[in-house]
């Protein structure tokens, strides 16, 4: 499909730079394709009454690490400042990363992250560029490994705010809390599963009282989620891999939900992508562990979910393509036009939507 079909104009003032407080006070647009009135303006706190007892919410329990590193490359007495965003771990001592400016690096270069040239070694982290790939991607091999490397990254790294926020303000200590869901448990993401940011303990208590089940999957969101689709056609776009897991227990529980007629509601596109990666052709979920590069565009037949809670996404992005595949391109273009006109807040710290499928596709 032509990528320009997924383009739209978003006023800059609609981009949220901080989350709603409290988190569950965010607005939520309910989208029911095919209804006479397909859009309902509601709030995240209304969610328990929009679901039925026996339905199940599926959350991503990944935890964001401070994966934005700033450092210095020194080669034959010449230095260059380097920024790196870690996006996929490939071993105890190595990470794939997107770097800038990539033209300043070659294989074999050494980078010192966390300190200026001539500073003491305390608070620094050294790495070697083992490989250089396309699109600014490199493989970094660090001098530390395992828990020692994790501790060093936590000490010198920054929360990798999305570019549309980072361009307007620097990250701060508040982001270390704001850019983490209450379900965060497993280190490895470099971007938050942002639909989960809306949930508070109070909302969870209300969902429990309503009889809504909660289950977790893991997808370590990579920095590739921020990359624009530069191709003119979706067939030419290459997705970056992300590691994920659906446990046997979760797969069994969700099969039981479906068997008794309950709905599986994915909290976020990340949960959706790993669930769809674990689904058989019949729709039955199986245990899954590994890398996924699933790319969902209109025409895709969803197998694992019945509804989706998600934020509002960037134009021409793979995530806007995904929601258009789920609820219909025409419906989602109209929904986003409605959201812009009525003041919804967009992107990672923005408001939410509850999407139901376009069964007429």
N, C-alpha and C positions, 0 to 999 in steps of 0.2 A: 504494500500500500504506500501511497505517497505520504511522506512525513509531514508535508505542509497541511494535510487534512487535520492534524492534531495541534495546529497553531492557534493561538488566541492572544489578545492584548490584555495585559494585567497592569492596572495602575500601581505604581510603586508603593503608594500608601496602603495597599491591601496586604503587603508582606509583613507578617508579624515578626517583631524583633525580640519579643519576650512572650512567654506563655500566659494564658489566662490564669488568674489566681482567685479562688482555688482552681486546681486543674479541671475539675469536673464542672466548672461554671462556663466552659466553652459552649458555643452554639453548635448545633448539629442539623445539617440538612438531610432530610429523609427523602430518598429517591426511589419511587416505585414506577418503573417503566410500564407504559400501557394504561395506567390509571387516567381517569378523566382529569384529575388534579395530581400530577406526578410528583410535585414537590411540596414538602411540609417543613416549615421552619420550626425547629424544636431545639432542645438543649441536650447535652450529654447526660444530664441527670434524668432525662426521660427514658433512657435506654431500658431499664427493667420493665417498663410497661409496654415497650415495643416488641418484647420477646415473650415467649411462652415457657411455662415450666417444662423442664425436660430438654430445652434447647441448650446448646453448648457454645461457649466462647473459647476461642483458641488464641493464646497469647504467645508472643515470641519472648523467651527468657534470656536472650543475649544481653550482654553488658558492654556498654561503650567504654573503650580504653582511650587514654589521651594520646591518640595516634598521630597527631600533628607535630612533627619534629622540625626544628630550625637548626642549621649547622653551617659548618665551613669546610670547604674542600681546599686542601693545600697541595699544590703540585709544583715542584721545582721553585719554591719560594713565592709562587703566585697563588693568591687566595681568591675564592669565590663563595658567596653566600648561597646556600642550598636549602630549599624547603622540601620536605618529604611527608607524604601522607601514607602511612602503612595501610594496606588493604587486604592482604591475605598472608597468614602465617604458613610457611612451608617447611618448618623444622624448628628444633629447639633454639637455634641461633640465627634464623633467617626469615625475612619477610619480603614479600612483593610490595612495592611502593610506587606511587606516582610522585615524580620529582619535578621541581622547577628551579632554575631553568635547566631542562634536560640537556641542552647543547653544551653545558659546562662540564658534563661528566662523560667519562669513558670507563670501560671495564678495567678494574684494577685500582681505580681511584680510592683514596681514603677520605672519609668524612668524619668530622668530629661534631656531634650534636650536643647542644646544651651549653656550650661555652664559646666565648670569643677567642680569636687567635691570641696566643700568648698568655691566656688565663690558666689558672691551675687546673689539674685534672679532676678535682672534686666537682661533682655535678655534671660531668660530661659523659658521653657515650660514643664510642668509636665503631665504625662499620666500614666494610670494603664493598665496593660495587662489583659484584660477581658477574652480572649479566646486564646488558642493556637491550630493552625491547622496543616496541612501537608505542607511540602515543605518550611518551614521557614515563613509561614504566621501566623500573629496574628491579633487580634482585639484590637485596642488601644482606650481607653476612656480618653479624655483629660479633664483637670480641667477647661478649657475654652470652650466656645461654640459659634457657629454662627460667626458673623463678628469679634468678639474678637479673636476667634481661627484662622480665616483667617489671621488677622493682625499679630498674633504671628508667624504663619508658615512662612509668608512672611519675617519676621524679622530674624528668626533663621535658616530657611531652605536654601538649595542650589539647583540650577538647577540640576535635575537628569540626567546628561549626560549618554548616553549609555555606557555599560561596556567597549566596544572596544575603546572608546575615553577616558573614565575616567581612564583606565589603563595606558594611555600614558601621560596624563596631567591633572591637576586639573581644575575645572570649574572656570570662572572668570566673571567679570562684563560684558564683551563683549558677553558672552553666554546668558545673560538675554535678549539681543536683537536678537542675531543670532538664538537662539533656539525658536523663536516665529514667526509665520506667520503674515502678515499684516492684515489678517482676524480675528486674535485672539480676541475673545469677551467674551466668557463664561468660567469662571474659572473652572478647574476641571481635566485637563490632567496632567499626570506625564511624558509624552513623547510627542514630537511634531508630528503633522501630516506632515511628512517631505517633501512630494511632494509639499505642499503649500509654503515651504520656498523659492522656486525659483521665486516666483511672486513679481514683483515690481509695483509701480504705473504706470511707463512707459509701462510695458507690459499689464497691465489692460487697459490703454488708447487705446493701439493698438487693443486689443481684442474687446473693445467697438466699435471702429471705423469699425471693420470688421463685426459687427453685431452678435457677440457671446454673448449669455446670461450668466449671473452668478447667481447662487443660492447657499444657504448654508444649511448644516445639522450640527448636533452636535454629536460627539462621543468622550467622555472623555477617551483618550487613557490611559490604565493602564500599570503598570510595568510588567505585564505578557507578554507584547510584547517583552521584552528582554529575556524571559526565553527560554532556548534551549529545543528542543523536545528530551526527554531522552528515550522515548519508541522506540522499534524496528519497530513498525507498527503504522501507523497513527490512526488506530482504538482505540489504547490504550492511545492516548494523550487526556488530559483534558484541555480545554480552560478556562481561567479565564474570569469572566463576566466583561463587560464594559457597562456603561450607555450611552444611545444615544437617539436622537430625530430627527424625520422628521416632520416638521410642516405641517399643512393642506395646507398652502399657497404654500410651496415648492412642496408637492406632486401634487397639482393641476397644478402648472406651468410645472412640468416635464411631467405630462400626456399630456399636450398640446403640448409640444415639440415633443413627440413621435407621437402624432396624426397627426401632419403636416409633419412628415418624418424627423425631425431633430435628431441628435445623442445626447445622454446623455453621457458626458465624465466625469468620476469620477477623481477628483484630489486627488489621494492617495488611499491606501488600506483601510484606516479608513472610508472615505466617501463611498467606495464601500460596506464595510461590513454593515454599517447601512442602506444603500439603499436596499441591498439584504434582510436585516432583515425586511424591510417595504414592500417588494414586495409580491403581491399575486401570486398564481400559474400561473395566466394568464399573469403576468408581470406588471399588473397595480399597481402603487405605492399608498399606503395609509398612512394616518397619523400614526405615531408611536412614542411611548415614553416608555422607559423601558430598561431593561438589555438585552444584546445580548451576546451569547456565540457561534455565528456562526463560524464554522470551514470549510473552503473551500479547497477541494483537487480535483485533477483530477477526472473527472466524474460528477462534479457539473454542473448543467444547469443554466447559468446566466440569470436573468430575468430583471434586472433593468438598466443595462449599456451597452453601445456600444463601449466604448474605455476607457483606463485607463492610467493616468499619474502617474508614481511612480518612486522611487529611486531604487537602486540596493541592494538586500537583502542578509542576511546571509545564508550560507549553512545550510541545514537541518532545516530551520526555517519555521514556519507556513506561513510566507509571501512569501517565495520562492515557497511553495506549492500552494499558492493562484494564483500567476502569472502564474505558470505552468498549473493550471486548466484553466486559461483564454486563454492563447496563445499556450498551448501545451507544455508538458514536454520536448520533443525533441527540439522544437524551442527555448525554454528558456535556455536550457543547451547550445545550440549553440550560442545564443545571449550573454550569460554571458562569454563564451569563447572568443567571438569577443570583448566584452567590456574590458576584462582583457588584451588581446593582443594589443589593440589599446589605452590603457591608460586611460580608464574612471575611475573616482573616485567613490568609493563605500560608501554605507551606509548613515547615517542620513545627513551628511554635503556634500554628494557626488553629482554626476551628476544624470540626469533624464533619463527616458525612456517613450516613448509613445507607448503603446501596443494596438494592435487590436486583435480581437478574432480569434481563430482557428475554423472556421465554419465547418471544416471537422471532428470535434470530435464527 
